[in-house]
């Protein structure tokens, strides 16, 4: 269906990305997954998702670099980015938000269902 919100998950742990992908699809979202920052940026430019869920610690290109790349591109600069990381230190959260993320979720604090609820609440608040 065309009215389903599209979410791009950029997460280098494939099993984790696939688990969240499945949970969000069950929540009636269209979900794409990229397993590292380089294809994640390319996929965001090509697919123009409604939201990016972004891990920070990834090989080759970390989440902070991905945010900077997406905010630099005219096609992706307005796509909301929610950081989804195990890094929960105040400095990391502030850095991500300062670069342009709209929210910061700590993976270890949330079940997949709770993460789905956070995303649902975000869309309700911003629709």
HELIX and SHEET records of a PDB file:
HELIX    1   1 UNK A   14  UNK A   26  1                                  13    
HELIX    2   2 UNK A   37  UNK A   47  1                                  11    
HELIX    3   3 UNK A   63  UNK A   72  1                                  10    
HELIX    4   4 UNK A   90  UNK A   99  1                                  10    
HELIX    5   5 UNK A  107  UNK A  109  5                                   3    
HELIX    6   6 UNK A  112  UNK A  125  1                                  14    
SHEET    1   A 5 UNK A  30  UNK A  34  0                                        
SHEET    2   A 5 UNK A   6  UNK A  10  1                                        
SHEET    3   A 5 UNK A  51  UNK A  54  1                                        
SHEET    4   A 5 UNK A  80  UNK A  85  1                                        
SHEET    5   A 5 UNK A 103  UNK A 106  1                                        
END                                                                             
